[in-house]
Amino acid sequence: MNKSICFYFPYFEDSGVPVLFYRMANTIAQYHSDIDVFVVDYEKGAMARNLLDLPNLKLIIFKNNNKIELPKESVLVMQTFIPYYWPNELDLESSQKIFFWNLHPQNLIPSLLPLPFLRALPMNNFIVYKTLSFAYNSLFKKLQKYVRLLNSTDSLYFMDKTNLDFTSKYLFIDIKNKQYLPVPAVEPTIDVKFGQLKDVINVGWVGRLCDFKSYILVYTINKLSEIAPRFENKKFVYHIVGDGPYLDYIKKNIKQSASVSVVFHGSLPHHELDNFISTHFDIMTAMGTSALEGAKLAKPTILLDFTFKKIKKDYRFRNLYETEGFDLAHLISDSDYKKNNDSLFSILSEIILEYPFQSQKALQYFNEHHNIENVQSLFIEKVVSSKLIFSMIDPEIIRKSKLLTLYNKLRKLEN
């Protein structure tokens, strides 16, 4: 067994991947004193700033354009990326073991229109994407071969079914080994309390108010306003924690009533979130890792999926513990609609009738699948089992083409 794990993600901002990586690095180093844990980051990068002071946890300082040397016999852990974006600073030994974690649906998907104003078009229209792909036949064959290599060497794990299905669809490949490694969340900073519902039920949302999240949020509030009168002697307060460019859109399009009122709290520092959810929410509605913030505090959690357009059909809601393949949110498709369904009323009725039981089910789902203490054990098991070494990767797939060089210049001009 390798006694050394090395996380690679040099980045300054506290965004999703570096936060996930430093939390995992800290947890492994705390629980396994026999494993040396390294992180490769800028001296003042997001991971570097948040590392615990532990003897087996060490920083490898990253500098642009400087080659870095990794510890011998280590397993290099990286987020997946298209291989021709291989970092110039990462000059690996042929025997270097590697493990990839797919943490975004588009990580392995090429951009087929490398112009700033057209780049998003293929991703938002699969027919356009599929048509354009015929002009990139050679590239797709290389990427398919690359993914098959990673899959066959147990070095590629997906955070959820959505990531795997998207990769399979947009690379036109049947991924044989459907291997998942769910994202973890840290344990609560406060004691978990099992409460009782009162006549006023507090429903909560935590998340940025941007385009793909806001349409489902408006739909959910309006659906709640529609069904609320059917719950006799109950009123609902919908708490929104978050801010973003779609705040005004949400305020203008939600329907409040005698049974449903909406309170906007703005953004909160992350260290205040546990206490706020515990004291202000009875039920959580959320997508992505925000859903875990409620479940870990024993709040019954209703998952919301994302979309880039207004919802005009009857969306089917689901409980967090009913999801498949660790799916915490996916792009809404026709399969997510069912005419005249009563899913939100049914779920809320169950929660209201058996609140302690539903609270326990939410907490149980979190502990079994997303508690960082449990995920880190699974993570170590999968990482050390990777059979991929750097020499197995075809150098052709790493080499940057003239087209890619042009594309990168265009992106720099855009920024």
C-alpha positions, 0 to 999 in steps of 0.5 A: 500500500502506498503510504503517500497521497498528493493532492494537486490543485493550485488555486487562490480562491476558496471554490469547490475543488480546493475546499474539497481537497483540503478538507480531505487532506486534513481528515486523512492526515488526522485519522491516519498518522501512517499516511503522508499527505501532500498538497500542491498549491501556491504558497498562499493558495486556497488549500495552503491557507487551510491546512492543519498543522500536522506532522504528516501533512505537508505543502509543496509550493507551486510556482507558475512555469516552475517544474515541481517534484512529487514525493516518490511512491505517492499517488497523485490525486487530481480533478479530471480535465481534458488531457491536452490541458496537462499542466506544463509544471507537472513533469511526472516520472513514468512510474507515477501513480495517478487517480482522477476524481470527476467533480464536474459534468463537463470536465472531460468534454471538449469545447467545439466552438472556441469562440467566446460568444459561441462556446456555450452553444453546443453544451446547451444543445446536444443536437448541435454538439453531436453535429459538430463532433463529426468534424473532430472525429480524431479528437473524440477517438483519442478522448474515448481511448483515454477514458477507457484507459482510466476506467480500466485501471480503476483510476477514474471515479465520478462524484455522482451519476449525473457526472458519469452520464454526462461524460458518457453522452457527450463523449459517445462512449459506454463507460463500463465500470460505473464507479462512484466516489461521492463528495463529502461534507464536514460534520456539523459544528453544533449538536444535532437537535431533533425538533417538532413541527409547529403550526408555522413551518419553516422551509429553507434554501441555501445557494447562490441566486444565479440563472440555473438555480433560480428558475427551480427556486421560483417554481418551488415557491410558487408550487408551495403557494399553490398547495399550502391551503390544503394543509389545514392550520399550517402556514409556511415561511420560505427562508432564502439564504444567498445572493446573486444576479437573479435576486430581482428576478426571484422577487418579481416572479414568486407568489406569496399568499396568506399561507406562504411568506418569503424572507430573504436573508442575503449571504451568510459566512459559512461558519454561521450556516450550521447554527442558522439552519438549525434555528431557522429551518424545519425543512431544506430545499436545495441542490448540490452540496447545499442539500447536505448542509441540511441533511447533516443537521437532521433537516428533511431535505427535498432535492431540486434539480437545475435548469436554464429556462423557466419551468412550464411543465409539472416537475417531480420532486424527490427526497434526498434519500430517494436519489440514485447514484449520489445524484444531488442535482442534474439538468432537468429533462423530460424524464423529470416531468409528470403531468398533474403529479402531486409530488411536493404535496406528498413529500410535505405530507409525509414530513409533517405526519412523521417529522422525527422519522423523516429527520432521522432518514435525512441524517442517516443518508448523510452519515452513510454516504457523505459524512467525511469520516466515512468518505475518506476511508472509501477515498483511501481505498480507491486511491491506493487501488489505482493501477494507472501510471503516467507511462500508460497515457498516450503522449499524443493526447497530452500534446497541445495542438495549434487549434488549442493554442489559438483557443487559449489565446481567444480565452485570454482576450475574452478575460 
